[in-house]
Amino acid sequence: MIRSAVLLLSALAAAAPVASARAGADPLCEGFGPQTPRDISAKAGANARLFALAPPASRMNLCNIHFHVNAEHKGPGFSVPGGPGEHGGWRCNETAALTAEELDDPLRGHGACGGLKPGDTVEVHWVHTTCDAGPGAGLGACATETCANPQLRVETQVFLAVNDPEALDFSAFDYASSVEPAGLALSQPRALPTGFGEPVVFAGSTTGPAYSDASCSPYQVTWSVRPWCARVDVMTLHRWCAENAFEEDHAHGVRRLVTAPALLAPIE
């Protein structure tokens, strides 16, 4: 962790939201920018707080990769309710059609990603920053002592974990350093998933169960969410959890879907 940047990020995260109780409705936090996650098929939003969208991910530094079970966002390919609790969210539509072989757990619940198993829906976030920052653990890795207020972009893909070596290998999307043609060295993933629909781009916030409609995230994030699920070999996820640059070894909880128009930005 980088001392001053982490202190600033922690202070923002701990800031008490301003809430107003409205007759017949739950209190909504006021004065914050647009929130996330959302239904990416619903374009409407009434949050008037504007901020410039971040540059393309290819012009930024990859600072963190982490994942959630189930999907935080709702989309055309992941619209099955995942149930109550911290890992509620949404499941891939084709989950119920998986075969017994695809659902067989080779590790019997003892993999490096905690309880992750075949049949689980996983939403992966590739977090990018405009700071000169390399890969590391958590949001603190995305800021530095000389760059405490970066622009952030999160590239997102929802996966359906299956027991199938012919499915995608998650290592293809792990961190790999690269150099842009102009000579600027940038931290980048080996690749980002393609072929799963045109990403839906919108202004939002950070996510996770610490936030709600009454307790908003103060961070400004440009989101790029692909609308269809991709199948990934569950064993490759466990291998990534066993060793990665981000100290990730378990699924993060999900924030409940944001639906209040006052907390959403319009999607162009």
VOMILO-663010 format. One record per residue: residue in three letters; x, y, z of N, C-alpha, C, CB in turn. Coordinates in steps of 0.1 Angstrom, whole numbers, padded with zeros to 4 digits, always signed. Atoms other than C-alpha are relative to their C-alpha. Glycine has a CB too. Layout:
<nodes>
AlaXYZXYZXYZXYZ
...
</nodes>
This chain:
<nodes>
Met+0008-0012+0000+0000+0000+0000+0009+0013+0000-0009+0000+0012
Ile-0008-0012+0000+0012+0035-0007-0007+0010+0009+0000+0006-0015
Arg+0005-0007-0012+0008+0057+0024-0010+0010-0003+0011+0005+0008
Ser+0009-0012+0002-0007+0090+0012-0012-0004-0008+0007+0011-0005
Ala+0011+0004+0009-0028+0075-0016-0010-0008+0007+0005-0007-0012
Val+0010+0009-0007-0043+0048+0006-0007+0008+0011+0008-0012+0006
Leu+0007-0008-0010-0051+0073+0034-0011+0008-0007+0010+0009+0007
Leu+0010-0008+0007-0069+0095+0009-0012-0009-0004+0006+0007-0012
Leu+0010+0009+0004-0088+0065-0006-0008-0005+0012+0006-0011-0008
Ser+0007+0005-0012-0097+0052+0029-0009+0011+0005+0010-0004+0010
Ala+0008-0010-0006-0109+0086+0040-0013+0002-0009+0008+0013+0000
Leu+0012-0001+0009-0132+0089+0009-0010-0011+0003+0004+0000-0014
Ala+0009+0011-0002-0146+0054+0015-0007+0001+0013+0008-0013-0001
Ala+0006+0000-0013-0153+0061+0051-0009+0012+0002+0010+0001+0011
Ala+0008-0013-0001-0171+0095+0044-0014-0004+0002+0002+0009-0012
Ala+0014+0003-0003-0206+0094+0058-0009+0006-0011-0005+0005+0014
Pro+0009-0005+0010-0232+0097+0030-0011+0009+0006-0006-0011-0008
Val+0011-0008-0004-0258+0124+0031-0013-0006-0005+0002+0015-0005
Ala+0012+0007+0004-0292+0108+0031-0012+0009+0003-0001-0013+0007
Ser+0012-0007-0002-0327+0123+0028-0011-0010+0000-0003+0011-0010
Ala+0011+0009-0001-0358+0104+0039-0012+0005-0008-0004-0003+0015
Arg+0011-0004+0008-0386+0106+0013-0012-0008+0004+0004-0001-0015
Ala+0012+0007-0004-0421+0097+0021-0003-0012-0009-0012+0010-0001
Gly+0003+0012+0008-0429+0062+0010+0012-0007-0007-0010+0003-0009
Ala-0012+0006+0007-0393+0054-0001+0011-0001+0009+0003+0009-0012
Asp-0012+0001-0008-0360+0043+0013+0008+0012-0002+0008-0013-0004
Pro-0009-0012+0001-0335+0071+0019+0011-0003-0011+0006+0004+0013
Leu-0010+0001+0010-0312+0077-0010+0012+0010+0003-0005+0003-0015
Cys-0011-0009-0003-0277+0092-0006+0000+0011-0011+0014-0008-0001
Glu+0001-0012+0009-0275+0127-0021+0014+0006-0002-0009+0010+0005
Gly-0012-0007+0003-0247+0146-0037+0011-0008-0006+0005+0006+0013
Phe-0010+0009+0005-0228+0116-0050-0002-0001-0015-0001-0014+0006
Gly+0001+0002+0014-0221+0108-0086-0007-0013-0003+0014-0001-0007
Pro+0007+0012+0003-0237+0079-0105+0006-0012+0006-0001-0001-0016
Gln-0004+0012-0007-0236+0045-0089+0000-0012-0009-0009-0002+0012
Thr-0001+0012+0007-0229+0010-0100-0001-0012+0011+0014-0001-0008
Pro+0003+0006+0013-0238-0019-0105-0014+0003-0005+0001-0015+0000
Arg+0013-0004+0006-0268-0015-0129-0004-0011-0010+0001+0013-0006
Asp+0005+0008+0012-0289-0033-0155+0005+0007-0012-0016-0002+0000
Ile-0006-0007+0011-0269-0025-0186-0009+0000-0012+0013-0007-0004
Ser+0010-0001+0011-0300-0030-0208-0009+0012+0002-0008-0013+0000
Ala+0008-0012-0003-0317-0001-0191+0008+0013-0001-0006-0001+0015
Lys-0009-0011+0003-0303+0031-0205-0003+0013+0008-0001+0003-0015
Ala+0004-0012-0006-0322+0057-0185+0008+0003+0013-0015+0000+0003
Gly-0006-0004-0013-0307+0077-0156-0002+0015+0002+0015-0003+0000
Ala+0003-0014-0003-0312+0110-0139+0010+0007+0009-0014+0002+0006
Asn-0010-0006-0008-0280+0116-0120+0007+0011-0008+0010-0010+0005
Ala-0005-0011+0008-0267+0150-0131+0015+0003+0002-0008+0013+0004
Arg-0014-0002-0003-0232+0147-0117+0008-0005-0012+0005-0007+0013
Leu-0008+0004+0012-0209+0147-0148+0015-0001+0003-0003+0010-0011
Phe-0014+0001+0000-0173+0136-0151+0005-0005-0013+0005-0008+0012
Ala-0005+0004+0013-0151+0130-0181+0003-0015+0001+0013+0008-0003
Leu-0003+0014+0000-0149+0094-0191+0015-0003-0002-0008-0007-0012
Ala-0015+0004+0000-0115+0077-0187+0004-0003-0014+0003-0011+0010
Pro-0005+0005+0013-0093+0070-0217-0002-0015-0002+0015+0004-0001
Pro+0001+0015+0002-0094+0036-0234+0010-0007+0009+0003-0003-0015
Ala-0009+0007-0009-0079+0009-0212+0014-0002-0006-0007-0014+0002
Ser-0013+0002+0006-0051+0004-0237+0010+0012+0002-0001-0002-0015
Arg-0008-0011-0002-0039+0039-0228+0002+0003+0015-0005+0013-0006
Met-0001-0001-0015-0040+0033-0190+0008-0012+0006-0014+0000+0006
Asn-0008+0011-0006-0022+0011-0165-0010-0009+0007+0010+0006+0010
Leu+0008+0010-0008-0038-0021-0152+0006-0001+0014+0001-0014-0007
Cys-0005-0001-0013-0036-0018-0115-0006-0011+0009-0004+0013+0007
Asn+0006+0011-0008-0059-0046-0102-0009-0009-0008-0008+0006+0012
Ile+0010+0009+0005-0078-0077-0112-0007-0007+0012+0006-0010-0010
His+0007+0008-0011-0105-0092-0089-0013-0005-0006-0002+0009+0012
Phe+0012+0006+0006-0137-0111-0093-0011-0001+0011+0002-0014-0006
His+0012+0001-0008-0172-0114-0078-0008-0013-0004-0009+0012-0001
Val+0010+0011+0003-0196-0144-0075-0013+0004+0008+0005-0014+0005
Asn+0004+0001+0014-0223-0139-0088+0003+0013-0007-0015-0004-0002
Ala-0002-0012+0007-0224-0111-0114-0006+0012+0008-0006+0000-0014
Glu+0005-0012-0006-0229-0076-0099-0010+0007-0009+0010+0010+0005
His+0009-0006+0010-0244-0062-0131-0010-0010-0004+0008+0005-0012
Lys+0010+0008+0007-0275-0075-0148+0001+0003-0015-0014+0002+0006
Gly-0001-0002+0015-0273-0080-0186-0008-0010-0007+0014+0000-0004
Pro+0008+0009+0008-0289-0098-0215+0005-0015+0002+0002+0003-0014
Gly-0005+0014-0002-0267-0129-0208+0001-0005+0014+0014-0001-0007
Phe-0001+0004-0014-0268-0129-0170-0011+0008+0007+0014+0004+0006
Ser+0012-0006-0005-0303-0122-0158-0008-0009+0010-0009+0005-0011
Val+0006+0010-0009-0311-0152-0135+0004+0005+0014+0004-0014-0003
Pro-0003-0005-0013-0314-0140-0099+0009-0011+0008-0013+0002+0009
Gly-0009+0008-0006-0286-0154-0078-0003-0003+0015+0014+0005+0000
Gly+0005+0003-0013-0305-0154-0045+0005+0011+0010+0006-0013+0005
Pro-0003-0010-0009-0301-0134-0013+0015-0001+0005-0009-0001+0012
Gly-0013+0000-0006-0270-0125+0007+0011+0007-0008+0004-0014+0002
Glu-0011-0007+0005-0236-0111+0000+0004-0004-0014+0012-0001+0009
His-0003+0005+0013-0232-0132-0031-0013-0003-0008+0008-0013+0001
Gly+0012+0001+0007-0266-0126-0045+0002+0002-0015-0011+0010+0005
Gly-0004-0004+0014-0263-0108-0079-0008-0009-0010+0014-0002-0002
Trp+0007+0006+0012-0271-0125-0112+0009-0012-0005-0002+0010-0011
Arg-0007+0011+0005-0262-0158-0128-0002-0001-0016-0006-0013+0006
Cys+0000+0002+0015-0255-0167-0165-0013-0008-0004+0012-0007-0005
Asn+0013+0006+0004-0287-0176-0183+0001-0015-0003-0005+0007-0013
Glu-0001+0014+0004-0273-0210-0195+0004-0009+0011+0010-0001-0012
Thr-0004+0008-0012-0264-0222-0160-0008-0013+0001-0001+0008+0013
Ala+0008+0012-0002-0293-0246-0158+0002-0011-0011-0015+0004+0000
Ala-0002+0010+0011-0283-0263-0191+0013-0007+0000-0001+0008-0013
Leu-0013+0007+0000-0249-0274-0180-0001-0015+0003+0009+0006+0012
Thr+0000+0014-0002-0242-0311-0181+0006-0005+0013+0007-0007-0012
Ala-0006+0005-0012-0232-0333-0152+0016+0000-0001-0004-0015+0003
Glu-0015+0000+0002-0196-0335-0166+0005+0014+0002+0004-0005-0014
Glu-0004-0014-0002-0194-0297-0168-0001+0005+0014-0009+0009-0010
Leu+0002-0004-0014-0206-0294-0132+0008-0008+0010-0015-0001+0003
Asp-0008+0008-0009-0183-0320-0118+0012+0008+0005+0006-0013-0007
Asp-0011-0008-0006-0158-0304-0094+0012-0008+0002-0005+0006+0014
Pro-0012+0008-0002-0123-0319-0098+0006+0002+0013+0010+0003-0011
Leu-0007-0003-0013-0111-0303-0066-0009-0002+0012+0005+0015+0000
Arg+0009+0003-0011-0142-0311-0045+0000+0011+0011+0004-0013+0007
Gly+0002-0012-0009-0144-0276-0030+0013+0004+0007-0010-0004+0010
His-0013-0003-0007-0107-0274-0021+0010+0008-0009+0007-0012+0005
Gly-0009-0007+0010-0094-0251-0049+0005+0013+0007-0007+0003-0012
Ala-0006-0012-0005-0073-0220-0044-0009+0013+0000+0012+0004-0009
Cys+0010-0011+0000-0103-0197-0051-0011-0002+0010-0007+0002-0014
Gly+0010+0002-0010-0121-0207-0019-0010-0010-0005-0006+0013+0004
Gly+0011+0010+0004-0154-0224-0026-0005+0001-0014-0011+0002+0009
Leu+0004-0001+0014-0155-0215-0063-0001-0014-0006+0010+0009-0008
Lys+0003+0013+0005-0170-0244-0082-0006+0001-0014-0009-0009+0009
Pro+0006+0000+0013-0182-0254-0117-0015+0004+0002+0002-0013-0007
Gly+0014-0004+0000-0216-0238-0124-0001+0014+0006-0008-0009+0008
Asp+0000-0014-0005-0207-0205-0106+0001+0010-0011+0011+0001+0011
Thr-0002-0012+0009-0211-0172-0124+0010+0009+0007-0013+0007-0002
Val-0011-0008-0005-0180-0150-0120+0000+0013-0008+0013-0007-0001
Glu-0002-0013+0007-0178-0112-0128+0014+0004+0003-0011+0010+0004
Val-0014-0004-0001-0142-0102-0134+0001+0015-0003+0009-0009-0009
His-0003-0014+0002-0130-0066-0131+0015+0002-0002-0005+0008+0012
Trp-0013-0004+0003-0099-0054-0148+0001+0015+0003+0005-0003-0014
Val+0000-0014-0004-0092-0020-0130+0012+0007-0006-0001+0001+0015
His-0011-0008+0006-0072+0006-0149+0000+0014+0006-0002+0000-0016
Thr-0002-0013-0006-0058+0039-0137+0009+0008-0009+0007-0002+0014
Thr-0009-0009+0008-0042+0070-0153+0012+0003+0008-0008+0013-0003
Cys-0012-0002-0008-0016+0070-0125+0011-0009-0006-0002-0003+0015
Asp-0012+0008+0004+0019+0056-0132+0001-0010+0011+0013+0009-0001
Ala+0001+0010-0010+0010+0026-0111+0000-0014-0006-0012+0002+0009
Gly+0000+0014+0005+0017-0011-0115-0010-0008+0007+0014-0006+0002
Pro+0010+0009-0006-0004-0041-0105+0002-0002+0015+0000-0014-0007
Gly-0001+0002-0014-0012-0046-0068-0013-0004+0006+0006+0012+0007
Ala+0012+0004-0007-0037-0055-0042-0010+0012+0003+0004-0006+0014
Gly+0011-0009-0004-0070-0036-0039+0001+0013-0008+0000+0003+0014
Leu+0001-0013+0007-0080-0001-0050+0012+0009+0003-0012+0007+0005
Gly-0011-0008-0003-0050+0014-0032+0012-0002-0010+0006-0004+0014
Ala-0010+0001+0011-0028+0000-0060-0001+0009-0011+0000-0015-0004
Cys+0003-0009+0012-0044+0024-0084+0004+0014+0002-0015-0001-0003
Ala-0005-0014-0003-0030+0056-0068+0014-0001+0005-0010+0007+0010
Thr-0013-0001-0004+0004+0068-0059+0001+0013+0009+0010+0000-0011
Glu-0002-0012-0008+0019+0095-0036-0001+0012-0009+0014-0001+0006
Thr+0000-0012+0008+0021+0118-0066-0012+0000-0009+0013+0001-0009
Cys+0012+0001+0008-0012+0108-0082-0011-0006+0008+0003-0009-0013
Ala+0010+0005-0010-0039+0105-0055-0014+0000-0006+0001+0008+0012
Asn+0013-0002+0005-0069+0113-0077-0001-0004-0015-0006+0014+0001
Pro-0001+0005+0014-0067+0091-0109-0014-0001-0006+0007-0013-0001
Gln+0011+0005+0008-0092+0085-0136+0000-0015+0001-0001+0005-0014
Leu+0001+0014-0001-0104+0049-0133-0009-0006-0010-0005-0005+0014
Arg+0009+0007+0010-0118+0025-0159+0000-0015+0004+0005+0002-0014
Val+0001+0014-0003-0131-0010-0152-0005-0008-0012-0009-0003+0013
Glu+0004+0009+0010-0132-0035-0180-0006-0013+0006+0012-0004-0010
Thr+0008+0010-0007-0158-0062-0172-0004-0011-0009-0012+0006+0007
Gln+0006+0011+0007-0166-0097-0183-0006-0010+0010+0011-0007-0009
Val+0006+0010-0008-0190-0122-0168+0003-0014-0006-0016+0003+0001
Phe-0003+0013+0004-0179-0158-0170-0009-0010+0007+0015-0003+0003
Leu+0006+0011-0006-0196-0191-0164+0011-0011+0002-0012-0006-0009
Ala-0011+0009-0003-0171-0214-0147-0005-0015-0002+0004+0001+0015
Val+0003+0014+0004-0172-0250-0161+0012-0009+0001-0006+0000-0014
Asn-0011+0010+0000-0152-0282-0158+0001-0004-0014-0004-0012+0010
Asp-0001+0003+0014-0141-0282-0194+0013+0006-0005-0012+0006-0008
Pro-0013-0005+0005-0105-0279-0206-0001+0007-0014+0010-0011-0001
Glu+0001-0007+0013-0118-0267-0240-0006+0014+0002-0009-0008-0009
Ala+0005-0013-0002-0133-0236-0224+0012+0010+0001-0009+0001+0013
Leu-0010-0010+0000-0114-0203-0221+0010-0003+0012-0006+0014+0002
Asp-0011+0001-0010-0081-0203-0201+0001+0014+0006+0013-0005-0006
Phe+0000-0013-0006-0082-0174-0176+0014+0006-0001-0005-0001+0014
Ser-0014-0006+0000-0044-0170-0178+0002+0009-0013+0010-0011+0000
Ala-0001-0008+0012-0050-0155-0213-0003+0015+0003-0009-0005-0011
Phe+0004-0014-0004-0064-0124-0195+0007+0005+0012-0015+0000+0002
Asp-0007-0004-0012-0039-0121-0167+0009+0012-0003+0008-0012+0006
Tyr-0009-0012+0002-0014-0092-0162+0012-0004-0009+0005+0004+0014
Ala-0012+0001+0007+0014-0088-0187+0005+0014-0004-0002-0009-0013
Ser-0005-0013+0003+0036-0058-0191+0001+0002-0015+0014+0003+0006
Ser-0001-0003+0014+0035-0041-0225+0006+0014-0003-0013-0002-0008
Val-0005-0013+0003+0050-0011-0243-0008+0005-0012+0015-0001-0003
Glu+0008-0006+0011+0029+0012-0264+0010+0005-0011-0008+0013+0005
Pro-0009-0004+0011+0042+0023-0299+0007+0013+0003-0009+0001-0012
Ala-0006-0013-0002+0050+0058-0286+0012-0002+0010-0010+0010+0005
Gly-0011+0002-0010+0075+0042-0261-0004+0001+0014+0010+0010-0003
Leu+0005-0001-0014+0053+0046-0230-0003-0013+0005-0013+0009+0000
Ala+0002+0014-0006+0055+0015-0208-0012+0000+0008+0012-0004+0008
Leu+0013+0001-0008+0021+0005-0195-0002-0014+0005-0012+0005-0009
Ser+0004+0013-0005+0009-0023-0173-0013-0003-0007-0002+0000+0015
Gln+0011+0004+0008-0016-0042-0194-0003-0015+0002+0002+0002-0015
Pro+0002+0014+0000-0034-0076-0194+0005-0006-0013-0015-0003+0002
Arg-0004+0006+0013-0023-0101-0220-0011+0002-0010+0002-0016+0003
Ala+0011-0003+0010-0057-0096-0236-0013+0003+0009-0003-0011-0010
Leu+0013-0001-0006-0093-0086-0227-0009-0009-0009-0005+0015+0000
Pro+0009+0009+0007-0122-0109-0237-0006+0007-0012-0010-0006+0009
Thr+0007-0006+0012-0136-0103-0272-0010-0011-0005+0010+0004-0011
Gly+0010+0009+0006-0166-0118-0290-0012-0003+0009+0006-0013-0003
Phe+0011+0001-0009-0191-0114-0262-0009+0012+0001+0005-0004+0014
Gly+0008-0011+0001-0209-0084-0274+0007+0013+0002-0012+0000+0010
Glu-0006-0013-0002-0201-0047-0277-0001+0005+0014-0006+0010-0010
Pro+0001-0005-0013-0192-0034-0243-0009+0012+0002+0014+0003+0006
Val+0008-0011-0003-0217-0011-0227+0008+0009+0009-0014-0004+0007
Val-0008-0009-0007-0199+0020-0215-0008+0011+0007+0010+0007-0010
Phe+0008-0010-0007-0212+0043-0188+0008+0005+0012-0013-0006+0005
Ala-0006-0006-0012-0203+0065-0158-0006-0006+0012-0001+0015+0000
Gly+0005+0006-0012-0205+0049-0124+0010+0002+0012-0003-0015-0002
Ser-0008-0001-0013-0187+0042-0091+0006-0014+0002-0009+0004+0012
Thr-0005+0013-0005-0169+0014-0073-0012-0008+0005+0011+0001+0010
Thr+0011+0009-0004-0190-0016-0062+0004-0007+0013-0003-0010-0011
Gly-0003+0008-0012-0190-0042-0034-0011+0002+0010+0013+0004+0005
Pro+0011+0000-0009-0213-0049-0005+0001+0011+0011-0001-0013+0007
Ala-0001-0011-0010-0200-0020+0016-0009+0012-0004+0014+0005+0001
Tyr+0008-0011+0005-0222+0003-0005-0014-0004-0003+0006+0006-0013
Ser+0014+0003+0002-0259+0006-0010-0006+0013-0005-0007-0005+0013
Asp+0006-0012+0005-0285+0031-0022+0000+0011+0011-0015-0003-0003
Ala+0000-0009-0010-0283+0048+0012+0015+0004+0004-0007-0005+0012
Ser-0014-0002-0003-0245+0046+0014+0009-0001-0012+0005-0010+0011
Cys-0005+0000+0013-0230+0056-0019+0016+0000+0000-0005+0012-0008
Ser-0014-0001+0002-0195+0052-0032+0004+0013-0006+0005-0012-0010
Pro-0004-0014+0005-0176+0085-0038+0009-0001-0012+0007+0007+0011
Tyr-0010+0000+0011-0153+0072-0065-0007+0001-0014+0007-0014+0000
Gln+0005-0002+0014-0158+0081-0102+0007-0010-0009+0002+0014-0005
Val-0005+0011+0008-0154+0051-0125-0007-0001-0014-0001-0013+0008
Thr+0005+0003+0013-0158+0046-0162-0001-0016-0002+0008+0006-0012
Trp+0003+0015+0001-0174+0011-0168-0001-0004-0014-0012-0004+0008
Ser+0001+0006+0014-0171-0011-0199-0004-0015+0003+0013+0001-0008
Val+0006+0013-0004-0194-0042-0194-0004-0007-0012-0011+0002+0010
Arg+0004+0008+0011-0197-0069-0220-0013-0007+0003+0011-0011-0003
Pro+0014+0004-0003-0233-0081-0223-0003-0015+0000-0009+0006-0010
Trp+0003+0014+0001-0229-0119-0228+0010-0008+0008+0000-0005-0014
Cys-0009+0008-0008-0214-0146-0206+0010-0008-0009-0008-0010+0008
Ala-0010+0008+0007-0182-0165-0216+0003-0012+0009+0013+0008-0003
Arg-0003+0012-0008-0174-0200-0205+0015-0001+0003-0004-0013-0008
Val-0014+0001-0004-0141-0204-0186+0003-0013+0008+0004+0013+0009
Asp-0004+0012-0007-0123-0235-0174+0002+0003+0015+0012-0007-0006
Val-0001-0003-0014-0127-0235-0136+0014-0003+0005-0010-0008+0008
Met-0014+0003-0005-0092-0251-0131+0009+0012-0003+0005-0012-0007
Thr-0009-0011+0003-0076-0221-0148-0002+0012+0010-0002+0005-0014
Leu+0002-0010-0010-0093-0197-0123+0007-0004+0013-0015+0001+0002
His-0007+0004-0012-0080-0218-0094+0015+0001-0001-0003-0015+0003
Arg-0014-0002+0002-0045-0217-0109+0004+0015+0002+0005-0005-0013
Trp-0002-0015-0001-0048-0179-0111+0000+0004+0015-0010+0008-0008
Cys+0002-0003-0014-0060-0177-0075+0013-0004+0008-0012-0006+0006
Ala-0011+0006-0007-0030-0198-0064+0013+0010-0001+0004-0013-0005
Glu-0012-0009+0002-0005-0172-0078-0004+0011-0010+0012-0008-0005
Asn+0002-0012+0008-0012-0137-0091+0005+0012+0006-0016+0002-0003
Ala-0007-0012-0005+0002-0102-0088-0009+0009+0009+0004+0008-0012
Phe+0010-0008-0007-0030-0089-0071-0004-0005+0014-0012+0002-0008
Glu+0002+0006-0013-0030-0111-0040-0015-0004+0002+0004+0009+0012
Glu+0014+0004+0000-0065-0124-0049-0001-0015+0001-0007+0005-0013
Asp+0001+0014-0002-0076-0157-0036-0014-0004+0003+0009-0005+0011
His+0014+0003-0003-0114-0155-0032-0009+0010-0007-0003+0000+0016
Ala+0010-0009+0006-0146-0140-0046-0004+0011+0009-0012-0008-0005
His+0005-0011-0008-0157-0106-0034-0015+0000-0001+0005+0013-0006
Gly+0015-0001-0001-0193-0099-0024-0005+0009-0010-0005+0003+0014
Val+0006-0009+0010-0217-0081-0046-0009+0011+0006-0009-0008-0010
Arg+0009-0011-0004-0235-0048-0042-0014-0002-0007+0006+0014-0004
Arg+0014+0001+0006-0273-0049-0048-0001+0009-0012-0011+0003+0011
Leu+0002-0008+0012-0284-0037-0082-0006+0014+0003-0009-0008-0010
Val+0005-0014-0002-0289+0001-0083-0010+0002-0011+0012+0010-0001
Thr+0011-0002+0010-0322+0009-0100-0006+0014+0002-0011-0010+0002
Ala+0006-0014-0002-0331+0044-0086+0005+0009-0011+0003+0005+0014
Pro-0005-0008+0011-0329+0068-0116+0009+0011+0005-0011+0006-0007
Ala-0008-0011-0006-0314+0095-0093+0014-0004+0003-0006+0005+0013
Leu-0013+0005-0003-0284+0073-0087+0007-0006-0013+0000-0011+0010
Leu-0005+0006+0012-0278+0063-0123+0003+0011-0011-0009-0010-0006
Ala-0003-0009+0012-0262+0081-0153-0007-0006-0012+0015+0002-0002
Pro+0005+0005+0013-0279+0079-0187+0011-0007-0008-0007+0011-0008
Ile-0010+0007+0009-0262+0054-0210-0003+0005-0014-0002-0016+0000
Glu+0002-0005+0013-0256+0070-0244-0002-0011-0011+0013+0009-0004
</nodes>
